[in-house]
Amino acid sequence: MLKKTILAASFFMMHSLCLSQEISALKTDRQILTLSKNSESLSCRVNLDFESFRYSGDRHFLIFKQVKKGFYAPFYTNFVKLTDAYDQCKKTSRIQLSHDPAGENILDINAVGKIYITYLEDMHHIGGGTLATRVSYAVRRLPGSKEIMFPFSVRKNESDEKAMQRIGRTGGMSSYEFGIVPDGIRLISKNGKYIAPAGISCSTENPYEDVWSLETRRKISAKEMEGLKRKNVRCEDLFG
């Protein structure tokens, strides 16, 4: 009984600690971000003229929306980890953001896996001088933003035909409107071991169909899917 009580108390303390360490963010003025933790609030200048921001899927990062003059679509190329932003704000009253080196829009970031996913929407030739829109994805490692190469990763200087063959391997959705991931769609598993660049919804009949393993850099096989089912690992447990 005592052991159970101690375990319960330990769980409560750990849960309380996690809650006490949560950081919330609010844009309070142009280039000003207010961060709140417990009862403390700090307001600091960000090195970007941003319109708004959104949280990453795991809520550990902020992804910033920037509208540039002369461009129709917004940019989501800058980000910061909330704990880093809070520490910078407390020490220097300024927050330095990270920037995707390829200038591609960031869809999601995961702190556990130390990865993030970007997408690029551009034009390609489909024959006869006709151009069409295509969407490609990249997975990058944190820190440093080094790209992790998958079979769907577009290589530099390869033909349009070869690039489209690679892009076609992602399956699922073909684009995200202005870099916004729809509600209910997930891209990175909670443990950072699996990704679904084109999006996964646990409400579909075969949610694992377009899921890739970060370890093998391949789509998870039917055997792996069955293994997850035997272990009673639900889609919601991984991506919910």
C-alpha positions in Angstrom: 0.0 0.0 0.0 2.8 2.3 0.9 4.6 1.5 -2.3 1.5 2.4 -4.3 1.1 5.6 -2.4 4.7 6.6 -3.1 4.3 5.8 -6.8 1.1 7.8 -7.0 2.7 10.7 -5.3 5.7 10.5 -7.6 3.4 10.5 -10.6 1.5 13.6 -9.3 4.8 15.4 -8.6 6.1 14.6 -12.1 2.8 15.7 -13.7 2.8 18.9 -11.7 6.4 19.6 -12.7 5.5 19.2 -16.4 2.6 21.5 -16.1 4.6 24.1 -14.2 7.2 24.1 -16.9 4.8 24.8 -19.7 5.5 28.1 -21.6 2.8 30.0 -23.5 3.4 32.6 -26.1 1.5 35.7 -27.3 2.3 38.4 -29.9 1.7 41.7 -28.1 3.2 44.1 -30.6 5.2 44.3 -33.8 8.2 42.1 -33.4 7.3 41.7 -29.7 6.6 38.3 -28.1 5.4 37.8 -24.6 6.3 34.5 -22.9 4.6 33.2 -19.8 5.8 30.5 -17.4 4.1 29.9 -14.1 3.3 33.4 -12.8 6.1 35.1 -14.7 5.7 37.0 -18.0 8.5 38.3 -20.2 8.2 40.5 -23.2 11.1 40.5 -25.8 11.9 41.7 -29.3 12.2 39.0 -32.0 14.6 39.4 -34.9 11.8 39.1 -37.4 8.9 41.3 -38.5 6.3 38.5 -38.2 2.5 38.5 -38.6 1.7 35.6 -36.3 2.9 32.2 -35.2 1.7 28.7 -34.6 2.8 25.9 -32.3 4.5 22.7 -33.6 2.5 19.5 -33.2 4.3 18.7 -29.9 3.9 22.3 -28.7 7.7 22.7 -28.0 8.4 25.1 -30.9 6.9 28.2 -32.4 6.8 28.5 -36.2 6.5 32.1 -37.5 4.4 33.4 -40.3 6.0 36.2 -42.3 4.3 38.2 -45.1 6.8 39.7 -47.5 6.1 42.6 -49.8 5.4 41.5 -53.4 4.6 37.9 -52.5 1.1 36.4 -52.5 1.8 33.5 -50.2 3.1 33.8 -46.6 6.4 32.3 -45.5 6.9 29.9 -42.6 10.7 29.6 -42.6 11.6 30.8 -39.1 11.2 28.9 -35.8 12.4 28.7 -32.2 12.2 26.2 -29.4 10.0 27.7 -26.6 12.5 26.9 -23.9 15.3 28.5 -25.9 13.2 31.6 -26.5 12.4 31.9 -22.8 16.0 31.6 -21.8 17.1 34.2 -24.4 14.4 36.5 -23.4 15.3 36.3 -19.7 19.0 36.8 -20.4 19.1 39.4 -23.1 15.5 40.6 -23.8 15.9 39.5 -27.4 14.9 36.3 -29.2 17.0 35.0 -32.1 15.1 32.7 -34.4 16.4 29.8 -36.5 15.8 29.9 -40.3 15.5 27.0 -42.7 18.6 27.2 -44.8 16.8 26.2 -48.0 14.1 28.8 -47.4 11.4 26.2 -47.4 8.1 26.4 -45.4 8.2 24.5 -42.2 5.2 22.1 -41.6 6.1 20.6 -38.3 8.9 20.1 -35.8 9.5 17.4 -33.1 11.7 17.9 -30.1 12.0 14.2 -29.2 13.2 13.1 -32.7 15.1 16.4 -33.2 13.7 16.7 -36.7 11.5 19.0 -38.8 9.6 18.7 -42.1 9.5 21.3 -44.8 7.6 21.6 -48.1 8.4 23.4 -51.3 5.8 24.3 -53.9 7.3 25.0 -57.3 6.7 24.6 -61.0 7.9 21.8 -63.3 7.6 20.9 -67.0 5.0 18.4 -68.1 5.8 18.5 -71.8 5.1 20.9 -74.7 6.4 23.9 -72.7 3.5 23.5 -70.2 4.2 24.1 -66.5 2.4 22.5 -63.5 2.7 22.9 -59.8 4.4 20.2 -57.7 5.0 19.8 -54.0 8.1 18.2 -52.5 9.1 17.5 -48.9 12.3 17.5 -46.9 13.2 16.1 -43.5 15.9 17.9 -41.6 17.9 17.1 -38.4 18.2 19.5 -35.5 20.5 21.2 -34.7 22.2 22.1 -38.0 19.3 21.5 -40.4 21.1 18.8 -42.3 18.7 17.0 -44.6 17.9 13.3 -44.0 17.6 11.7 -47.4 14.5 9.5 -48.1 13.4 7.8 -51.3 11.0 10.8 -51.8 13.7 13.4 -51.2 14.4 15.4 -54.4 18.1 15.6 -55.3 19.8 18.6 -56.8 20.2 18.7 -60.6 18.1 15.7 -61.3 15.5 15.7 -64.1 11.9 16.7 -63.7 10.8 13.2 -64.5 13.0 11.6 -61.8 12.0 14.3 -59.3 8.3 13.6 -59.9 8.9 9.8 -59.5 10.4 10.5 -56.0 7.6 13.0 -55.0 5.0 10.4 -56.0 6.3 8.0 -53.3 5.0 10.2 -50.5 1.3 9.4 -51.3 -1.6 11.0 -49.5 -2.2 14.8 -49.8 -0.4 16.7 -52.5 -0.2 20.1 -50.9 -0.9 22.3 -47.9 -2.7 25.6 -48.3 -0.1 28.3 -47.5 1.8 26.0 -45.2 -1.0 25.3 -42.9 -1.6 21.7 -41.7 -5.3 21.0 -41.4 -6.8 20.0 -38.0 -6.6 16.3 -37.4 -3.7 15.8 -39.7 -0.3 14.7 -38.2 3.1 14.6 -39.7 5.5 13.4 -37.0 4.9 10.7 -34.4 5.1 11.7 -30.7 8.3 9.7 -30.2 9.9 11.2 -33.4 10.4 7.8 -34.9 7.9 7.9 -37.7 6.9 10.6 -40.2 4.0 11.1 -42.7 5.1 14.1 -44.9 1.9 14.0 -46.9 -0.2 13.8 -43.7 -1.8 11.1 -41.7 -5.3 11.0 -40.2 -6.1 8.4 -37.6 -9.7 8.4 -38.6 -9.0 6.8 -42.0 -9.3 3.1 -42.7 -5.6 2.5 -43.3 -3.8 5.3 -41.4 -0.3 3.7 -41.7 -0.3 3.5 -45.5 2.0 6.4 -46.0 4.1 6.4 -42.9 7.9 6.2 -43.0 10.4 5.0 -40.5 13.1 7.5 -39.5 15.4 4.6 -38.7 15.1 2.6 -41.9 14.1 5.6 -44.1 11.5 3.4 -45.8 7.8 3.1 -45.6 6.7 0.9 -42.7 5.9 -2.6 -44.0 2.7 -4.7 -43.6 4.7 -6.8 -41.2 5.6 -3.8 -39.1 1.9 -2.7 -39.2 0.8 -6.1 -37.9 3.5 -5.9 -35.2 2.0 -2.6 -34.0 -1.5 -4.0 -34.0 -0.4 -7.1 -32.0 1.1 -4.8 -29.4 -2.1 -2.8 -29.3 -0.3 0.3 -30.4 -3.0 2.5 -31.9 -2.6 5.2 -34.5 -3.7 7.7 -31.8 -0.9 6.4 -29.5 1.7 7.3 -32.0 0.3 10.4 -33.8 -2.7 11.5 -31.7 
